[in-house]
Amino acid sequence: MAYRNICNCNNYCVVVVVLFMGVLSSNAAAAASNSFNVMKFGAKPDGKTDSTQAFVKTWASACSSASGQANAVMYVPKGRFLIKAVVFRGPCKTRRVTVRIDGTLVAPTDYWALGNSGYWILFIKVTGVTVVGGSLDAKGAAFWACRRSGKTCPVGARSITFNWANNIVITGLTSINSQQTHLVINSCNNVVVRNVKLIAPSESPNTDGIHVQSSAGVTITGSILQTGDDCISIGPGTTNLHISNIKCGPGHGVSIGSLGKELKEDGVQNVTLTNAVFSGSDNGVRIKSWARPSTGFVRNILFQNIIMRNVENPIIIDQNYCPNNQACPNQSSGVKISQVTYRNIQGTSATAEAVTFDCSPSHPCTGIRLQNIKLTYMNRDATSSCKNIDGTSNGLLVPESCL
């Protein structure tokens, strides 16, 4: 009887193990069937063969895989893959698509090959897309040289753009030498940008790190931004933006604006930047608007826990932006700036004036707060200046508050 019980148990266990292994095999097969490798669609990892259409076909297969699947994977293995301007369009049947990149995407050496579309890699009308790892090499140097020479050049391409996209994650991505902005988030909702590195030389024109506009619920964290323009630029219609644990420099700092170029323009509100380090950048935290009429506004902004290292203009509001002094009647901005807090900002300024508030004479800044600021210039106290502004200050204040 005891022997029979043991046999029955063993038989039962064997059946359970077989069933369990079957489930695992079934899941593995399902996962494998829902993973799409660009090389199986003809992409070549030699950095020379045009793999654009292979990427388009891979995306189409991943995006249109069985409706209701939890996740499809578009996989880019190790190697260098040459692609021209490409559009990854949604909506997809799959609930989530992960673009997993172990290799490097390379733009053509001939900058004209990307045309005048303004983009290199474009995701449009997608939901639930995650881009993981990998590198983008836009080979922007020749394009920058064209711009500097005064010759006829294409408009330039942003390296990776998300238009009208929702529930997006970009993590672990490196982008180098973009022709123009590295990463654009436009008309999107619920986007997380995490642990990215965006790198271009300090003299490279218009190579903003990240540009956000007309978007809500964007989080940028744990990223290194070394550019020839703004590390992060924040355009009209941006709400509920949270930036933390970034390193900026070289570059032009974190800028809200330029705003107010158009008469009718959406405002910027509920923006937080916290735990950031700026090193050798042309600006620290900046709000900038055109000196012309506008319905735009900036409100409920918090800059806190920031270290400045040899930064020009560590804290600046400039509402007198007007290149070439054209189309700026009365040199006065209509953008209304209010409820901006600067808290726990310390370090060194590369300019004697570390705090500059140059607000609009027709729409003065209101509700500006300075709390615990310590910025020095060449081992002595820096200075500050205020125009057309109302606010309060408390705590340690170096330079002395002009509010």
C-alpha positions as CSV (number, residue, x, y, z in Angstrom):
1,M,0.0,0.0,0.0
2,A,2.8,2.4,0.9
3,Y,4.6,1.6,-2.4
4,R,1.4,2.3,-4.4
5,N,0.9,5.7,-2.7
6,I,4.5,6.6,-3.6
7,C,3.9,5.5,-7.2
8,N,0.7,7.5,-7.4
9,C,2.4,10.6,-6.0
10,N,5.3,10.3,-8.4
11,N,3.0,9.8,-11.3
12,Y,1.0,12.9,-10.2
13,C,4.2,14.9,-9.8
14,V,5.4,13.9,-13.3
15,V,2.1,15.0,-14.7
16,V,2.2,18.3,-13.0
17,V,5.8,18.9,-14.1
18,V,4.9,18.0,-17.7
19,L,2.0,20.3,-17.6
20,F,4.0,23.1,-16.1
21,M,6.8,22.7,-18.7
22,G,4.1,22.7,-21.3
23,V,2.8,26.0,-20.1
24,L,6.3,27.5,-20.0
25,S,7.0,26.2,-23.5
26,S,3.7,27.7,-24.7
27,N,4.4,31.0,-23.1
28,A,8.0,31.0,-24.6
29,A,6.6,30.2,-28.0
30,A,4.0,33.0,-27.7
31,A,6.7,35.4,-26.6
32,A,9.0,34.3,-29.4
33,S,6.1,34.6,-32.0
34,N,5.5,38.2,-30.8
35,S,9.1,39.3,-31.1
36,F,10.2,40.8,-34.4
37,N,13.9,41.0,-35.2
38,V,14.8,43.7,-37.8
39,M,17.4,41.4,-39.3
40,K,14.8,38.8,-40.2
41,F,13.2,41.5,-42.3
42,G,16.4,42.3,-44.2
43,A,18.3,44.8,-42.0
44,K,22.1,44.6,-42.2
45,P,24.2,45.5,-39.1
46,D,27.1,46.8,-41.3
47,G,26.4,50.5,-41.0
48,K,26.4,50.8,-44.8
49,T,23.4,49.0,-46.2
50,D,20.2,51.0,-46.2
51,S,17.9,49.2,-43.7
52,T,15.1,51.7,-43.7
53,Q,12.5,49.5,-45.3
54,A,13.4,46.6,-43.1
55,F,12.7,48.7,-40.1
56,V,9.4,49.8,-41.6
57,K,8.3,46.2,-42.2
58,T,9.4,45.1,-38.7
59,W,7.4,47.9,-37.1
60,A,4.3,47.1,-39.3
61,S,4.5,43.4,-38.1
62,A,4.9,44.3,-34.5
63,C,2.3,47.0,-34.5
64,S,-0.3,44.8,-36.3
65,S,0.4,41.6,-34.4
66,A,-2.6,39.8,-32.9
67,S,-5.1,42.1,-31.3
68,G,-5.2,42.0,-27.6
69,Q,-1.6,40.7,-27.2
70,A,0.0,42.2,-24.1
71,N,3.2,43.1,-25.7
72,A,5.1,42.9,-29.0
73,V,8.8,43.5,-29.3
74,M,10.6,45.1,-32.2
75,Y,14.2,44.0,-31.7
76,V,17.4,45.7,-33.0
77,P,20.4,43.5,-32.2
78,K,24.0,44.6,-31.8
79,G,25.6,46.2,-34.8
80,R,25.2,49.5,-36.7
81,F,22.1,49.9,-38.8
82,L,21.9,52.7,-41.4
83,I,18.4,54.2,-41.7
84,K,17.0,57.2,-43.5
85,A,14.0,59.2,-42.4
86,V,11.4,56.7,-41.1
87,V,7.9,56.9,-39.7
88,F,6.5,54.4,-37.1
89,R,2.8,55.1,-37.3
90,G,0.0,54.0,-35.0
91,P,-2.5,53.1,-33.7
92,C,-1.4,49.6,-33.2
93,K,-3.5,46.5,-32.6
94,T,-1.0,45.4,-29.9
95,R,-1.6,47.0,-26.5
96,R,2.1,47.7,-26.0
97,V,5.1,47.7,-28.4
98,T,8.6,47.6,-27.0
99,V,11.4,48.8,-29.3
100,R,14.5,47.1,-27.8
101,I,17.7,48.4,-29.2
102,D,21.0,46.6,-28.5
103,G,22.8,48.2,-31.4
104,T,23.2,51.7,-33.0
105,L,21.0,53.4,-35.5
106,V,23.1,55.5,-37.9
107,A,22.0,58.3,-40.1
108,P,23.4,58.7,-43.7
109,T,26.6,60.7,-43.9
110,D,25.0,62.9,-46.6
111,Y,22.7,65.1,-44.6
112,W,20.5,65.8,-47.7
113,A,19.4,62.1,-47.5
114,L,17.1,62.9,-44.6
115,G,15.3,65.5,-46.8
116,N,13.3,68.5,-45.5
117,S,10.7,66.7,-43.3
118,G,12.4,67.9,-40.1
119,Y,12.6,64.4,-38.6
120,W,14.8,61.4,-38.7
121,I,12.9,58.9,-36.5
122,L,9.2,59.7,-36.0
123,F,6.6,57.9,-33.9
124,I,3.2,59.2,-34.6
125,K,-0.3,58.5,-33.0
126,V,1.1,55.5,-31.0
127,T,0.0,54.4,-27.5
128,G,1.9,52.3,-25.1
129,V,5.3,52.3,-26.8
130,T,8.6,51.8,-24.9
131,V,12.0,52.5,-26.4
132,V,14.7,50.7,-24.4
133,G,18.5,51.1,-24.7
134,G,20.6,51.5,-27.8
135,S,22.2,54.5,-29.5
136,L,21.3,57.0,-32.2
137,D,24.2,58.5,-34.2
138,A,22.7,61.3,-36.4
139,K,26.2,62.3,-37.8
140,G,25.3,66.0,-37.5
141,A,28.7,67.5,-38.0
142,A,28.5,68.0,-41.7
143,F,25.0,69.6,-41.4
144,W,26.3,72.0,-38.7
145,A,29.2,73.0,-41.0
146,C,26.7,73.7,-43.8
147,R,24.7,75.9,-41.5
148,R,27.8,77.8,-40.5
149,S,29.0,78.3,-44.1
150,G,25.9,80.1,-45.2
151,K,25.2,77.7,-48.0
152,T,21.8,76.3,-48.9
153,C,21.0,73.5,-46.4
154,P,18.1,71.3,-45.6
155,V,16.0,72.3,-42.6
156,G,17.7,69.8,-40.4
157,A,16.3,66.7,-38.7
158,R,15.3,66.1,-35.1
159,S,16.7,62.7,-34.1
160,I,13.6,61.1,-32.5
161,T,10.2,62.6,-32.3
162,F,6.9,61.6,-30.7
163,N,3.8,63.3,-32.1
164,W,0.3,62.7,-30.7
165,A,1.5,59.8,-28.6
166,N,0.3,58.5,-25.2
167,N,1.8,56.3,-22.4
168,I,5.3,56.4,-23.7
169,V,8.6,55.3,-22.0
170,I,12.1,56.1,-23.3
171,T,14.8,54.6,-21.2
172,G,18.5,54.0,-21.4
173,L,18.8,55.6,-24.9
174,T,21.9,57.5,-26.0
175,S,21.7,60.1,-28.8
176,I,24.8,61.7,-30.2
177,N,25.4,64.5,-32.8
178,S,21.8,65.2,-33.7
179,Q,21.3,67.6,-36.6
180,Q,18.9,69.5,-34.5
181,T,16.9,68.6,-31.3
182,H,17.7,65.1,-30.0
183,L,14.3,64.2,-28.6
184,V,10.9,66.0,-29.2
185,I,7.7,65.3,-27.3
186,N,4.9,67.1,-29.0
187,S,1.2,66.8,-28.3
188,C,1.7,63.8,-26.0
189,N,0.3,62.5,-22.7
190,N,2.0,60.5,-20.0
191,V,5.6,60.2,-21.1
192,V,8.6,59.0,-19.0
193,V,12.1,59.8,-20.2
194,R,14.6,58.0,-17.9
195,N,18.3,57.6,-17.9
196,V,19.0,59.0,-21.3
197,K,22.2,60.6,-22.6
198,L,21.9,63.3,-25.2
199,I,25.3,64.6,-26.4
200,A,26.5,67.1,-29.0
201,P,29.3,69.6,-29.0
202,S,28.8,73.0,-27.3
203,E,29.2,74.8,-30.6
204,S,26.6,72.7,-32.5
205,P,23.7,75.0,-33.4
206,N,20.1,74.2,-32.3
207,T,20.9,70.8,-30.8
208,D,18.5,71.0,-27.9
209,G,18.5,67.9,-25.7
210,I,14.7,67.5,-25.1
211,H,11.9,69.7,-26.3
212,V,8.5,69.4,-24.8
213,Q,5.4,71.2,-26.1
214,S,1.6,70.9,-26.0
215,S,2.0,67.9,-23.7
216,A,0.8,66.8,-20.3
217,G,2.2,64.5,-17.7
218,V,5.8,64.3,-18.8
219,T,8.5,63.1,-16.5
220,I,12.2,63.5,-17.2
221,T,14.7,61.9,-14.7
222,G,18.2,60.6,-14.3
223,S,19.5,62.0,-17.5
224,I,22.8,63.6,-18.8
225,L,22.3,66.4,-21.3
226,Q,25.3,67.9,-23.0
227,T,24.3,70.0,-26.0
228,G,24.8,73.1,-28.2
229,D,21.5,74.6,-27.2
230,D,18.9,74.2,-24.4
231,C,19.4,71.0,-22.3
232,I,15.6,71.0,-22.0
233,S,13.3,73.5,-23.7
234,I,9.7,73.8,-22.7
235,G,7.3,75.2,-25.3
236,P,3.7,76.4,-25.3
237,G,0.9,74.1,-24.0
238,T,3.1,72.2,-21.6
239,T,1.5,71.2,-18.3
240,N,2.4,68.9,-15.4
241,L,6.1,68.5,-16.3
242,H,8.4,67.0,-13.7
243,I,12.2,67.0,-14.2
244,S,14.6,65.5,-11.6
245,N,18.1,64.3,-11.2
246,I,19.5,65.7,-14.4
247,K,23.0,66.9,-15.3
248,C,23.1,69.8,-17.8
249,G,26.1,71.3,-19.5
250,P,27.5,72.4,-21.8
251,G,24.3,73.9,-23.2
252,H,21.9,76.8,-22.7
253,G,20.3,75.4,-19.5
254,V,16.7,74.5,-18.9
255,S,14.5,77.1,-20.6
256,I,10.8,77.7,-20.5
257,G,10.4,79.3,-23.9
258,S,10.9,81.1,-26.1
259,L,7.2,81.9,-25.5
260,G,4.9,84.6,-26.9
261,K,6.0,84.5,-30.5
262,E,2.4,84.1,-31.6
263,L,-0.5,86.4,-30.5
264,K,-2.7,83.4,-29.5
265,E,-0.6,80.9,-27.6
266,D,-1.2,78.2,-25.0
267,G,0.5,78.8,-21.6
268,V,2.9,76.7,-19.5
269,Q,2.0,75.6,-16.0
270,N,2.8,73.2,-13.2
271,V,6.5,72.6,-14.0
272,T,9.0,71.3,-11.4
273,L,12.7,71.0,-11.7
274,T,14.5,69.4,-8.7
275,N,17.8,67.9,-7.9
276,A,19.8,69.1,-10.9
277,V,23.4,70.0,-11.5
278,F,24.4,72.7,-14.1
279,S,28.1,72.8,-15.2
280,G,29.5,75.4,-17.5
281,S,26.2,76.1,-19.2
282,D,25.2,79.5,-20.8
283,N,22.2,79.7,-18.5
284,G,20.8,77.8,-15.5
285,V,17.0,78.1,-15.1
286,R,15.6,80.5,-17.6
287,I,12.2,81.8,-18.6
288,K,12.2,83.6,-22.0
289,S,9.5,85.3,-24.0
290,W,9.3,87.5,-27.1
291,A,8.8,91.2,-26.5
292,R,5.5,91.2,-28.4
293,P,1.8,90.9,-27.6
294,S,0.6,87.4,-26.7
295,T,-2.1,85.6,-24.7
296,G,0.5,83.2,-23.3
297,F,1.4,82.7,-19.6
298,V,3.8,80.9,-17.2
299,R,2.5,79.9,-13.8
300,N,3.1,77.5,-10.9
301,I,6.8,76.8,-11.5
302,L,9.2,75.4,-9.0
303,F,13.0,75.3,-9.3
304,Q,14.6,73.7,-6.3
305,N,17.7,71.8,-5.0
306,I,20.0,72.9,-7.8
307,I,23.8,73.2,-8.0
308,M,25.4,75.7,-10.4
309,R,29.0,75.3,-11.3
310,N,30.5,78.2,-13.3
311,V,27.1,78.9,-15.0
312,E,26.4,82.1,-16.9
313,N,23.0,83.6,-15.8
314,P,22.2,81.0,-13.2
315,I,18.7,82.5,-12.6
316,I,17.1,84.6,-15.4
317,I,13.8,85.8,-16.6
318,D,14.1,87.5,-20.0
319,Q,11.0,89.0,-21.5
320,N,12.8,91.2,-24.0
321,Y,13.7,88.5,-26.5
322,C,13.6,90.0,-30.0
323,P,16.1,88.8,-32.5
324,N,17.1,91.5,-35.0
325,N,14.7,93.9,-33.2
326,Q,11.9,93.0,-35.6
327,A,8.2,92.7,-35.0
328,C,8.3,93.7,-31.4
329,P,6.0,96.8,-31.0
330,N,6.7,98.8,-27.9
331,Q,9.3,96.1,-26.9
332,S,6.8,94.6,-24.4
333,S,5.8,91.0,-23.8
334,G,2.2,89.9,-23.3
335,V,3.3,86.7,-21.6
336,K,2.1,86.8,-17.9
337,I,4.6,85.2,-15.5
338,S,3.4,84.4,-12.0
339,Q,3.9,82.0,-9.0
340,V,7.5,81.0,-9.7
341,T,9.6,79.7,-6.8
342,Y,13.4,79.4,-6.7
343,R,14.4,77.4,-3.6
344,N,17.8,76.0,-2.4
345,I,19.9,77.0,-5.4
346,Q,23.7,77.3,-4.8
347,G,27.0,77.4,-6.5
348,T,29.1,79.6,-8.7
349,S,28.2,82.1,-11.4
350,A,30.4,82.8,-14.5
351,T,28.9,86.3,-14.6
352,A,28.9,89.0,-11.9
353,E,25.1,89.2,-12.1
354,A,23.8,85.8,-11.1
355,V,20.1,86.7,-10.7
356,T,18.4,88.7,-13.5
357,F,14.7,89.4,-13.6
358,D,13.9,91.5,-16.7
359,C,10.1,91.3,-16.8
360,S,7.5,92.9,-19.1
361,P,6.6,96.5,-18.4
362,S,3.0,95.9,-19.6
363,H,2.6,92.5,-17.7
364,P,5.0,92.5,-14.7
365,C,6.0,89.3,-13.1
366,T,4.1,88.5,-9.9
367,G,4.3,86.0,-7.1
368,I,8.1,85.4,-7.6
369,R,9.7,83.8,-4.5
370,L,13.4,83.4,-3.6
371,Q,14.2,81.0,-0.8
372,N,17.8,80.1,0.3
373,I,19.9,81.2,-2.6
374,K,23.7,81.3,-2.5
375,L,25.5,82.2,-5.7
376,T,29.0,83.6,-5.8
377,Y,31.2,85.1,-8.5
378,M,34.9,84.7,-8.3
379,N,34.8,84.0,-4.6
380,R,32.7,87.0,-3.8
381,D,29.0,87.7,-3.6
382,A,27.3,88.0,-7.0
383,T,24.7,90.7,-7.8
384,S,21.1,90.7,-8.8
385,S,18.8,93.0,-10.8
386,C,15.0,93.4,-11.0
387,K,12.7,95.1,-13.5
388,N,8.9,95.1,-13.4
389,I,8.6,92.4,-10.8
390,D,6.8,91.7,-7.5
391,G,7.6,89.0,-5.1
392,T,9.0,87.9,-1.8
393,S,12.3,86.5,-0.5
394,N,13.4,84.7,2.7
395,G,16.2,82.6,4.1
396,L,19.9,82.9,3.2
397,L,20.1,85.2,0.1
398,V,23.3,85.6,-1.8
399,P,23.2,87.8,-3.9
400,E,21.1,90.2,-1.8
401,S,17.5,90.0,-3.1
402,C,16.3,92.8,-5.4
403,L,12.7,91.9,-4.9
